[in-house]
Amino acid sequence: MSWGESYRLTLELASDPSSHVAASIAGWDHAVSYEWIVLANTYDAFVSANSSTRQKPYPRPWDEKPQAIGAGPGMSIEEYRAMRARLEASAPNEHI
């Protein structure tokens, strides 16, 4: 196989959303087929038609991922340092 042929095959894989190559290039969690996309859109339309309130759409792999999980640290830096100092003071000194 020549370099040109391998390049063209890679371009073909990169254009197909059901290939893991395309999913990896795009930064998705998983590959999806065209049927998956149609079913996700159909599901969203069904939920929208049968719900009185606006619902969140089914998550797509190309949706923006949250940058942080949770509400942040549960303690300040000073609280952490005080806790660590207490733990270090109460730990037995083991020297080998």
JOURSUL-V630050 format. One record per backbone hydrogen bond with DSSP energy under -1.0 kcal/mol. NH is the residue of the N-H (numbers start at 1). CO is the residue of the C=O. Records with the same first field share a line. If there is no record, write none. Layout:
NH=CO  CO
This chain:
6=2
7=3
8=4
9=5
10=6
11=7
12=8
13=9
14=10
15=11
19=16
23=19
24=20
25=21
26=22
28=23
32=17
37=33
38=34
39=35
40=36
41=37
42=38
43=39
44=40
45=41
46=42
47=43
48=44
49=45
50=46
63=60
80=76
81=77
82=78
83=79
84=80
85=81
86=82
87=83
88=84
89=85
90=86
91=87
